[in-house]
Amino acid sequence: MLVLVIGLVIFFGVHSIRMFAPEWREKAMHREGSLRWKLRFGMITLIATGFIIIGYSQLRFAPTWLWFPPMWTRHLSALLMLVALFFAGSAFIENSTMKNKMGYPFLISVKVWTLAHLLSNGTLADVILFGSFLVWAVVGFAVYRRRDRKAGVVYKTSTLSSLRPNLVAMVFALVSWIMIVFHLHQALIGVPVFVS
């Protein structure tokens, strides 16, 4: 468990700099150069991710069950993942409705992703992993929205926006969902989404 916790602490520590120390981050990027900062950031993220994967894998071999989720939670989680992927796609597409109205659709995507996995997994390792991501996403969304309010950022309240960005986000969500559900989840995680 220690390896997983160390990985999560490093990962969230690095990914919270922009959240809690934006001025320091900008000064460091200016001083060191954007490319050097990004390379260092990427290397630390890779190391932290490695710790998370190793620690989580170790705990999966001898799981501590907190509850046993019923089979229907897998189907609900699969549906929630489609929603999460739509928000993720919306985050990287200019003028998408979710980006215009919410400001930070990627953090919403993380919230839905973690909720989906917490519903369908009942081990201590799952609660630590997905629960920590959920807390980070909730805090991050609140911090960024509060910062935007202080800065006078106004989000579009109209639900009408260009259809094309939303269609692109939906296509991204559908294609990604099909690949993950029917191939990648089992190939990478070793667990099928749907058990026959």
N, C-alpha and C positions, 0 to 999 in steps of 0.2 A: 504493500500500500504506500510505503514511503516514496518509492520511485514515481508512482502516479501523482502523488501530492506535489513532489518537487517539480515535476513536469508542468503541472497546472499552475503552480506559483510563478514559475519562470514565464510561461506562456501568457498568463493574464497580466503579469507585471509589465512585460514588454508591450502588450496590446492595450494597456491602460495609460500609457504615457500621454498619448494625444488627448485622452479623456480628462486627466487630472493635472497635466503639466504641459499644456500646448505651447506656452511661451518658451519654456526650456527646450522643447522639441524643435521649435523653429530656429532658435539660436544655435543649437547643436548641429542641425542640418546645414545652416548657413556657414558655420565654422568648419565643419568636416567635409562638406560637400554632399549634395543629395544622393549621388550614386554610392559613395562610401557608407553613408548612413543606411541606405536601403539594403546594401549587401550585408552589413553587420546585423541589421534587423532580421533579414532573411535567414542568416546563419543561426542566430539565437532561436528563432522560431522553429527551424528544422531540428535543432537539438532538443528543444522543449517538446516538440511533437514526438520525437523518438522516445523520450522518457515516458510520455503519456501512453504511447502504444505499448511499450514494454511493460509498464506498470499495470495497465488495464488487462493485457494478455495474461500476465501472471495471476491476477485475481480471478480471471475467468476459469482457470484450471481448478481452483478450489473456492467456488462461489459461496458467499454468505447471503442466503435468501432472506429478504425482508418481507416479501409477499410473492404470490404466484399469480401473475396476470392471466386472466381468462383469454381464450383464443381470439375472441372478438376484438380485443384491444390491438391485435396485429393489423386487422383490417382498418380500424379507425386510424391507427398510426400511419398506414400506407396512404390513406386519404389526406391526413394532415401534412404528409410529406409533399404532396402535390401542391398544397397551399404554400408551404415553406419555399418550394422551388419557384413558384410564381413570384413571391416577394423577393427572392434572391435575383431572379432575372430582372425584375423591375428596378433593382438597385443599380444595375449597370447600364440601363437604357435611359437615355435622355428623354425627358418629357413624358415619362410613364405616369399614369394616374397615381399610383402608390407613392412614387417619389415626390410628386407635386403636393400630395395631401399629407403624407406622413414625414417626409424629410429623410428618414433613415430606414428604408424597407429592409436593408440587410440585417439590421438588428432585430427587426420583427421576424425575419426568416429564421434567425438563430433561436428566438423564443419558441416559435412553432416547432422547429426541428427538435429542440430539447424536450418540449412537452410531449411530442409524439413518442420519443424514445423512453421517457419516464413512464408513460402509460403502459407500454408493452414490455418493459424490462423491470425486474423486481429485485436485482441484487444490490448489495452495498456498493460495489464498483460502479454500477450504472448510476446510482443516486449521486455518488461523488462526482463522476465525470459529467453527466448531463445536468445535474443540479447546479454545479459550479458555472457551467456555460449559461444556464438560465439566469442565475443571479447576475453574472457579468453583463448579459444583454439587457436585462431590466434596468440595472444601474446606469449603463451606458446610454440607453435611450432617454432616461430621465435627465441625465447630466447634459446631453447634447440639446435636448429640447429646451431646458431651462436656460442654457447659454444662448440659444437662438432667440428666446423671448427677450432676454436682456439686450441683445444686439438689434432687436427690432425686426427680425426676420419674419416675413409673413408668408404662410403657406397658402396655396390656392385652395379655396373652399369649394369651388365648382367641381362637380364630378365629371364634367365634360372636358376631354382632352383628345388629342389625336388618337385615332384608333390603331394606327400602325404600331406605336411602341408597346401597347398593351397586347396586341396580337403576337408580337415578337417575344414578349415575356411569357405568354401562354405557350407558344410553340417550344420555347426553351424548357419550360416546366414539364410539358408532356414528354418531350424527347428524353430529357434527363431522368424523369420518373420511370419511364419504360426501361431505360438502360440500368438504372439502379435496382429496381424491383426484380427484374427478370435476369440480371446477370451480375452487375458490379457488387451488390451487397454480399452475395454469397462468395464471389471470387475474392473480394478484399477482406471481408469480415469473417467469412466462413459460416455464416448463418443465413439460410434462405428467408426471404420476407414472408412468403406463404408456405406453410407446411401442409403437404397433402396427407 
